[in-house]
Amino acid sequence: MEENRFDAYRKSRFGYIVEAAVEYFIHLCVTATFLTAILNEIGVSSALQGIVGSIASLAYSAQLLAVFFVRKTYPCKRWVSVLNLISQLMFALMYCVPLVDISPTVKIIAVVLFLLLAYGLQNYLTPSRTSWHMSLVEDNKRGVFSANKEIVSLVSGMAFSQCAGILMDYFRERGEVQTCFIIFACTITVLSFLHLYIMLSIKEPEPLVLTPPKKARDILRMVLGNGNLRTVILFDVLYEISVVSMNFSAVYIKNDLGYSYAQITLITAIGATLRAIVSRPLGRFADRHSWVTLMRLCMTVSATAFLIYAFCTPTNKWLYILFYLLYSFSMGGTNSGRMNLCFDYVAREDRRYILGIKATISGLVGFGTSLLAAVLVGYIEGNGNVLFGISLYPQQLLFGITTVMLVALNLFFLPRLQKQKAPAQE
């Protein structure tokens, strides 16, 4: 009976996969590499670029608003789709900022506001959208389905990002980078309306039992009263702190290591290929064992990657390629693992609450950590890339800290998360 019910959503699951791919194209247009192009164009320093890059983490706090203020959990398709369109169009407007004849300070403020509003809207709708989309999938097939979805996005995004990188280099060499910004803005706009059409075509399963939204005190009691959920949230917060160094990576590989946009996107494409290859086996691994076991495996690989990155300098910049391959392998399971980990400990109808609370706390702490890291980056750069008499780039120190934290989380924290069956699902 359960299987027959999910059979009715086969086309919608396919639509979900296509929708995720189109959304990934838009994400690639505003990812760290191309965001760096905008920030370089308006004269933003390396330290400040790291803070701007962490705005996505700050915007996670909007998920807390969704947890406590979104009272109608079904249906949600229309309002989620419309807000998503608005957020994506703000990304397009961000590319128009360097074209306007205003002061550099106003340009920086405008970019920050567009990023904050765009990511804020996306995070406000994320708990409802994730709950809607994942309700199309049987619980015992989440790992494989998530892997399939990620493979399609990565493979198609690989070609898209490579074309975008070549385009950016072409116009940059001709001194016409602003023309490229116009092309990016138009591309994001077209993709945004295509994404809206696909979103509206996806069915929204009606819950077998319509449960009324929980009150704030009941939500907090559900989370704080569950030891496993508390551990999952604490783990996510510490993980977010550990990988803050990635907010400073894009400016490092572009401005210090000297990679071109085409080279960066080619390396990204190779990493995406590897990630696509391992995603499905890692998804099966999680379904057969547990998300905790998968996270331990991926974090071991990730810690090794960041250790290598810590020794990467302009004289041996090829180490970045090795780092990114290992990092891509780990991300083949880490992204889905962080989302699915809490699903093992919460009922289906309560998923949006835990997702929102977890993302909010992790995002705020991650942004605060980025501010501290920016101070450190600014200090070391201002001191001629020297710290305690040792010559090093500030990013190298950050990558070293990431390595230590990932090892500590893997050895002393994740073992505390014992596999527990989820409450009975609808």
Phi, psi and omega per residue, in radians:
M1 nan -0.803 3.133
E2 -1.090 -0.751 -3.118
E3 -1.135 -0.705 3.115
N4 -1.088 -0.657 -3.141
R5 -1.098 -0.709 -3.133
F6 -1.325 -0.405 3.084
D7 -1.051 -0.528 -3.126
A8 -1.189 -0.241 -3.094
Y9 -1.875 0.313 -3.101
R10 -1.033 -0.829 3.141
K11 -1.133 -0.628 3.127
S12 -1.203 -0.619 3.079
R13 -1.134 -0.662 3.065
F14 -1.122 -0.732 3.088
G15 -1.077 -0.656 3.104
Y16 -1.077 -0.720 3.127
I17 -1.123 -0.780 3.128
V18 -1.153 -0.750 3.123
E19 -1.023 -0.729 3.133
A20 -1.121 -0.636 3.127
A21 -1.162 -0.791 3.136
V22 -1.116 -0.730 3.101
E23 -1.096 -0.613 3.120
Y24 -1.144 -0.638 3.074
F25 -1.031 -0.775 3.131
I26 -1.129 -0.728 3.117
H27 -1.050 -0.706 -3.137
L28 -1.078 -0.577 -3.132
C29 -1.200 -0.377 -3.123
V30 -2.091 0.253 3.126
T31 -1.254 3.051 -2.975
A32 -0.915 -0.735 -3.073
T33 -1.063 -0.850 -3.085
F34 -1.424 -0.468 3.009
L35 -1.124 -0.633 3.073
T36 -1.050 -0.652 3.123
A37 -1.076 -0.738 3.120
I38 -1.149 -0.806 -3.085
L39 -1.179 -0.647 3.056
N40 -1.118 -0.668 -3.115
E41 -1.110 -0.586 -3.120
I42 -1.749 0.157 2.986
G43 1.353 0.744 -3.141
V44 -1.603 2.361 -3.116
S45 -1.225 2.892 -3.131
S46 -1.074 -0.786 -3.123
A47 -1.087 -0.775 -3.129
L48 -1.208 -0.557 3.093
Q49 -1.096 -0.635 3.091
G50 -1.105 -0.669 3.112
I51 -1.194 -0.787 3.123
V52 -1.065 -0.689 3.133
G53 -1.144 -0.358 -3.135
S54 -1.637 0.085 3.131
I55 -1.050 -0.571 3.101
A56 -1.017 -0.622 3.101
S57 -1.196 -0.739 3.114
L58 -1.057 -0.665 -3.095
A59 -1.196 -0.225 3.083
Y60 -1.015 -0.441 -3.103
S61 -1.072 -0.377 3.106
A62 -1.116 -0.390 3.108
Q63 -1.167 -0.481 3.103
L64 -1.176 -0.662 3.061
L65 -1.050 -0.708 3.136
A66 -1.122 -0.677 -3.121
V67 -1.062 -0.737 -3.011
F68 -1.731 -0.283 -3.057
F69 -2.007 -0.278 3.046
V70 -1.469 1.779 -3.055
R71 -1.581 -0.508 -3.099
K72 -1.744 1.808 -3.076
T73 -1.508 -0.297 3.094
Y74 -2.539 2.298 -0.124
P75 -1.416 2.766 3.141
C76 -2.297 -0.050 -2.995
K77 -1.007 -0.802 -3.019
R78 -1.208 -0.865 -3.088
W79 -1.217 -0.569 3.071
V80 -1.127 -0.765 -3.112
S81 -1.142 -0.715 -3.118
V82 -1.195 -0.804 3.115
L83 -1.093 -0.628 3.120
N84 -1.123 -0.707 3.096
L85 -1.066 -0.798 -3.130
I86 -1.048 -0.752 -3.119
S87 -1.118 -0.694 -3.125
Q88 -1.217 -0.611 3.095
L89 -1.170 -0.467 3.065
M90 -1.180 -0.571 3.049
F91 -1.104 -0.680 3.107
A92 -1.124 -0.725 3.133
L93 -1.121 -0.525 -3.138
M94 -1.054 -0.607 3.128
Y95 -1.255 -0.255 3.125
C96 -1.494 -0.287 -3.072
V97 -1.014 -0.822 -3.134
P98 -1.124 -0.262 -3.105
L99 -1.469 -0.269 -3.060
V100 -1.547 2.450 -3.108
D101 -1.483 1.372 3.094
I102 -2.324 2.998 -3.088
S103 -1.188 2.662 3.114
P104 -0.975 -0.644 3.139
T105 -1.107 -0.770 3.123
V106 -1.140 -0.644 3.109
K107 -1.097 -0.759 3.120
I108 -1.082 -0.778 3.133
I109 -1.077 -0.718 -3.134
A110 -1.117 -0.779 3.122
V111 -1.075 -0.767 3.134
V112 -1.072 -0.777 -3.128
L113 -1.124 -0.765 3.114
F114 -1.083 -0.758 3.118
L115 -1.100 -0.798 -3.096
L116 -1.124 -0.779 3.135
L117 -1.170 -0.741 -3.124
A118 -1.107 -0.885 3.141
Y119 -1.208 -0.554 3.100
G120 -1.094 -0.811 3.096
L121 -1.082 -0.749 -3.134
Q122 -1.091 -0.691 3.140
N123 -1.275 -0.541 3.102
Y124 -1.093 -0.635 -3.098
L125 -1.622 -0.202 -3.048
T126 -1.016 -0.830 -3.134
P127 -1.012 -0.762 3.141
S128 -1.196 -0.730 -3.111
R129 -1.179 -0.741 3.131
T130 -1.098 -0.758 3.112
S131 -1.098 -0.728 3.107
W132 -1.073 -0.915 -3.060
H133 -1.179 -0.735 -3.113
M134 -1.291 -0.245 3.051
S135 -1.267 -0.168 3.081
L136 -1.423 -0.165 -2.992
V137 -2.072 2.392 3.048
E138 -1.161 2.501 -3.046
D139 -1.050 -0.659 -3.090
N140 -1.390 0.080 3.105
K141 -2.146 0.188 -3.100
R142 -1.079 -0.679 -3.095
G143 -1.113 -0.879 -3.124
V144 -1.173 -0.718 -3.136
F145 -1.114 -0.775 3.125
S146 -1.051 -0.657 3.118
A147 -1.167 -0.774 3.122
N148 -1.043 -0.777 3.140
K149 -1.069 -0.753 -3.112
E150 -1.196 -0.638 3.131
I151 -1.074 -0.824 -3.137
V152 -1.059 -0.779 -3.137
S153 -1.099 -0.769 -3.073
L154 -1.206 -0.761 -3.109
V155 -1.141 -0.828 3.131
S156 -1.210 -0.660 3.126
G157 -1.171 -0.458 3.130
M158 -1.044 -0.852 3.131
A159 -1.176 -0.695 -3.121
F160 -1.089 -0.826 -3.091
S161 -1.188 -0.612 3.128
Q162 -1.132 -0.755 3.095
C163 -1.091 -0.702 3.139
A164 -1.126 -0.712 3.134
G165 -1.147 -0.752 3.102
I166 -1.089 -0.725 3.136
L167 -1.084 -0.776 -3.133
M168 -1.109 -0.751 3.113
D169 -1.110 -0.719 -3.110
Y170 -1.037 -0.891 -3.106
F171 -1.275 -0.515 3.115
R172 -1.176 -0.734 3.121
E173 -1.151 -0.501 3.119
R174 -1.505 -0.040 -3.105
G175 1.244 0.451 -3.108
E176 -2.154 0.732 -3.070
V177 -1.077 -0.505 -3.141
Q178 -1.183 -0.512 3.041
T179 -1.109 -0.677 3.094
C180 -1.131 -0.647 3.104
F181 -1.055 -0.679 3.115
I182 -1.112 -0.739 3.124
I183 -1.093 -0.743 3.118
F184 -1.101 -0.754 -3.140
A185 -1.064 -0.753 3.132
C186 -1.172 -0.686 3.133
T187 -1.106 -0.795 3.127
I188 -1.078 -0.696 -3.135
T189 -1.085 -0.823 3.138
V190 -1.106 -0.798 3.141
L191 -1.106 -0.582 -3.126
S192 -1.129 -0.756 3.134
F193 -1.266 -0.583 3.030
L194 -1.105 -0.736 3.128
H195 -1.091 -0.700 3.104
L196 -1.054 -0.787 -3.139
Y197 -1.036 -0.773 -3.125
I198 -1.168 -0.731 3.132
M199 -1.005 -0.778 -3.101
L200 -1.220 -0.321 -3.138
S201 -1.500 -0.194 -3.123
I202 -1.464 2.302 3.136
K203 -1.208 2.689 3.053
E204 -2.048 1.826 -3.098
P205 -1.043 2.348 3.065
E206 -1.425 2.232 3.128
P207 -1.009 2.509 3.099
L208 -1.095 -0.567 3.085
V209 -2.290 2.106 3.122
L210 -1.428 1.818 -3.140
T211 -1.584 2.361 3.123
P212 -1.166 2.613 3.136
P213 -1.072 2.500 -3.127
K214 -1.318 2.646 3.024
K215 -1.342 2.794 -3.060
A216 -0.985 -0.762 -3.104
R217 -1.168 -0.563 3.107
D218 -1.242 -0.622 3.100
I219 -1.127 -0.822 -3.126
L220 -1.129 -0.658 3.122
R221 -1.156 -0.676 3.138
M222 -1.092 -0.724 -3.089
V223 -1.378 -0.922 -3.069
L224 -1.224 -0.430 -3.130
G225 -1.483 -0.064 -3.125
N226 -1.906 1.907 -3.085
G227 -1.035 -0.653 3.133
N228 -1.150 -0.707 3.128
L229 -1.174 -0.681 3.088
R230 -1.062 -0.716 3.136
T231 -1.170 -0.705 3.114
V232 -1.078 -0.775 -3.129
I233 -1.139 -0.782 3.127
L234 -1.084 -0.721 3.093
F235 -1.050 -0.788 -3.101
D236 -1.109 -0.674 3.113
V237 -1.112 -0.833 -3.130
L238 -1.151 -0.625 3.092
Y239 -1.130 -0.748 -3.139
E240 -1.072 -0.687 3.084
I241 -1.110 -0.744 -3.038
S242 -1.122 -0.588 -3.053
V243 -1.745 0.279 3.082
V244 -1.026 -0.472 -3.132
S245 -1.000 -0.467 -3.122
M246 -1.164 -0.371 3.081
N247 -1.159 -0.339 -3.122
F248 -1.869 0.103 -3.066
S249 -1.317 -0.768 -3.037
A250 -1.047 -0.782 -3.138
V251 -1.195 -0.513 3.127
Y252 -1.198 -0.853 -3.087
I253 -1.250 -0.447 -3.135
K254 -1.498 -0.887 -3.019
N255 -1.529 -0.537 -3.084
D256 -1.785 -0.842 3.118
L257 -1.323 -0.418 3.017
G258 1.431 0.397 3.083
Y259 -1.290 2.515 3.046
S260 -1.408 2.908 3.128
Y261 -1.100 -0.679 3.128
A262 -1.131 -0.704 3.110
Q263 -1.153 -0.722 3.133
I264 -1.084 -0.810 -3.108
T265 -1.222 -0.516 3.070
L266 -1.163 -0.779 3.093
I267 -1.093 -0.703 3.101
T268 -1.082 -0.689 -3.141
A269 -1.141 -0.721 3.110
I270 -1.110 -0.746 3.098
G271 -1.110 -0.668 3.123
A272 -1.135 -0.640 3.093
T273 -1.085 -0.820 3.105
L274 -1.077 -0.769 3.141
R275 -1.066 -0.671 3.112
A276 -1.157 -0.665 -3.121
I277 -1.147 -0.696 -3.043
V278 -1.573 -0.248 -3.030
S279 -1.052 -0.829 -3.093
R280 -1.161 -0.828 3.068
P281 -1.031 -0.671 3.114
L282 -1.186 -0.614 3.074
G283 -1.117 -0.753 3.091
R284 -1.107 -0.694 3.125
F285 -1.021 -0.758 3.138
A286 -1.160 -0.705 3.136
D287 -1.127 -0.614 -3.093
R288 -1.442 -0.588 -3.087
H289 -1.895 -1.627 3.082
S290 -2.911 2.838 3.096
W291 -1.226 -0.493 3.086
V292 -1.120 -0.808 3.131
T293 -1.078 -0.717 3.102
L294 -1.082 -0.766 -3.128
M295 -1.099 -0.642 3.129
R296 -1.136 -0.719 3.108
L297 -1.105 -0.858 -3.075
C298 -1.166 -0.620 -3.127
M299 -1.277 -0.468 3.030
T300 -1.125 -0.784 3.111
V301 -1.147 -0.721 -3.115
S302 -1.117 -0.723 3.120
A303 -1.094 -0.695 3.082
T304 -1.084 -0.722 -3.139
A305 -1.069 -0.820 -3.103
F306 -1.225 -0.508 3.054
L307 -1.099 -0.726 3.094
I308 -1.151 -0.740 -3.123
Y309 -1.079 -0.554 -3.119
A310 -1.125 -0.387 3.140
F311 -1.796 0.150 -3.105
C312 -1.490 2.170 3.118
T313 -2.352 3.032 3.117
P314 -1.004 -0.449 -3.130
T315 -1.378 -0.367 3.088
N316 -2.337 0.791 -3.012
K317 -1.121 -0.218 3.069
W318 -1.094 -0.353 3.091
L319 -1.073 -0.447 3.106
Y320 -1.072 -0.632 3.124
I321 -1.108 -0.788 3.114
L322 -1.091 -0.767 3.075
F323 -0.963 -0.866 -2.999
Y324 -1.187 -0.566 3.088
L325 -1.128 -0.821 3.116
L326 -1.142 -0.728 3.124
Y327 -1.091 -0.710 3.129
S328 -1.110 -0.714 3.080
F329 -1.016 -0.826 -3.110
S330 -1.121 -0.652 -3.133
M331 -1.230 -0.279 3.055
G332 -1.079 -0.347 3.104
G333 -2.169 -0.400 -3.043
T334 -1.184 -0.799 -3.095
N335 -1.034 -0.920 -3.139
S336 -1.191 -0.546 3.132
G337 -1.123 -0.751 -3.138
R338 -1.117 -0.625 3.135
M339 -1.311 -0.745 -3.026
N340 -1.454 -0.313 -3.072
L341 -0.985 -0.790 -3.102
C342 -1.267 -0.370 -3.127
F343 -1.127 -0.386 3.114
D344 -1.244 -0.250 -3.012
Y345 -2.141 0.229 -3.087
V346 -2.520 2.563 3.120
A347 -1.187 2.706 -3.073
R348 -0.948 -0.780 -3.059
E349 -1.246 -0.201 -3.128
D350 -1.807 0.073 -3.046
R351 -1.077 -0.729 -3.063
R352 -1.118 -0.519 3.132
Y353 -1.169 -0.865 -3.088
I354 -1.199 -0.642 3.113
L355 -1.074 -0.769 -3.129
G356 -1.147 -0.803 -3.130
I357 -1.140 -0.771 -3.135
K358 -1.078 -0.805 -3.109
A359 -1.159 -0.668 -3.117
T360 -1.119 -0.882 -3.114
I361 -1.104 -0.800 -3.125
S362 -1.097 -0.726 -3.113
G363 -1.143 -0.795 -3.128
L364 -1.133 -0.753 3.122
V365 -1.156 -0.695 3.124
G366 -1.095 -0.709 3.134
F367 -1.174 -0.732 3.102
G368 -1.072 -0.674 3.099
T369 -1.153 -0.632 3.105
S370 -1.102 -0.662 3.096
L371 -1.074 -0.763 3.110
L372 -1.141 -0.724 3.131
A373 -1.121 -0.628 3.126
A374 -1.113 -0.664 3.087
V375 -1.080 -0.755 3.133
L376 -1.118 -0.767 3.127
V377 -1.077 -0.803 3.134
G378 -1.084 -0.677 -3.129
Y379 -1.155 -0.837 -3.100
I380 -1.150 -0.735 3.111
E381 -1.121 -0.684 3.128
G382 -1.195 -0.353 3.129
N383 -1.696 0.337 3.112
G384 1.283 0.542 -3.112
N385 1.008 0.764 3.096
V386 -2.286 2.346 3.098
L387 -2.367 2.121 -3.111
F388 0.929 0.670 3.105
G389 1.401 -0.009 -3.133
I390 -1.775 2.266 3.119
S391 -1.443 2.082 3.135
L392 -2.829 2.728 3.020
Y393 -1.439 2.518 -3.108
P394 -1.030 -0.572 3.133
Q395 -1.097 -0.573 3.113
Q396 -1.066 -0.728 3.108
L397 -1.118 -0.739 3.136
L398 -1.103 -0.720 3.129
F399 -1.154 -0.595 3.075
G400 -1.143 -0.727 3.094
I401 -1.096 -0.711 3.099
T402 -1.028 -0.756 -3.141
T403 -1.017 -0.847 -3.113
V404 -1.072 -0.752 -3.105
M405 -1.177 -0.709 3.133
L406 -1.116 -0.705 3.107
V407 -1.114 -0.758 -3.133
A408 -1.108 -0.768 3.116
L409 -1.078 -0.699 -3.084
N410 -1.231 -0.692 -3.049
L411 -1.498 -0.602 -2.978
F412 -2.036 -0.132 -3.056
F413 -2.012 -0.954 -3.093
L414 -1.003 -0.599 3.101
P415 -1.022 -0.347 3.138
R416 -1.296 -0.357 -3.132
L417 -1.459 1.755 3.124
Q418 -1.530 2.460 3.133
K419 -1.115 2.252 3.135
Q420 -2.374 2.385 -3.140
K421 -1.155 2.471 3.093
A422 -1.198 2.699 3.053
P423 -1.020 2.811 -3.117
A424 -0.976 2.247 -3.108
Q425 -1.611 2.811 -3.120
E426 -1.250 nan nan
